Amino acid sequence: MYSKVKIGGHPVHPMLIAFPVAFYTAALVCFIAYNSNNNSFWFKVAVVANAAGVVMAAIAAIPGFIDWLFIPSTDRLPKKTGIFHMLCNVLALLLYGFNLLQQYPKWEDSTPELGLAIPLTAPGFVLTLIAGFLGWTLVQKYHVGIDTLPEDHLKRTAVP
């Protein structure tokens, strides 16, 4: 099943997902760096990375959701895997989004208190890793979002 949201024949969702993964990772690492040295530079980088991750995750979710909608309902395992992939990503987005709401008001503080920054971003990061594994399962095992070769289509539709 080929992706329904494409640019120049290339699926959009896989092009976008690298951004929230990278930004979420950077946010967690920078919050940890700030926690270890209290240099407000790391806090600000973490907040910016957190915000960028939330924005890019929301943007990447749109073509991902559209692609999921077009998985045939007869393909139960890919549809179910897609739901778990989506749930992990939405939970990560909520954790990072809530963290952003808590941290952004501290932007001007000289030594902002982290509060729940690490306890919110760490599980969000783990959920993102799980979602990535599930996303790759959709591509590798169920061939969701890729263009199959004509002979592959014939094999799948041939009656033994």
Sequence and secondary structure as in RCSB ss.txt:
>XXXX:A:sequence
MYSKVKIGGHPVHPMLIAFPVAFYTAALVCFIAYNSNNNSFWFKVAVVANAAGVVMAAIAAIPGFIDWLFIPSTD
RLPKKTGIFHMLCNVLALLLYGFNLLQQYPKWEDSTPELGLAIPLTAPGFVLTLIAGFLGWTLVQKYHVGIDTLP
EDHLKRTAVP
>XXXX:A:secstr
   SSEETTEEHHHHHTHHHHHHHHHHHHHHHHHHHH  HHHHHHHHHHHHHHHHHHHHHHHHHHHHHHTS TT 
HHHHHHHHHHHHHHHHHHHHHHHHHHHHGGGTT SS   TTHHHHHHHHHHHHHHHHHHHHHHHHTT TTS   H
HHHHHHH   
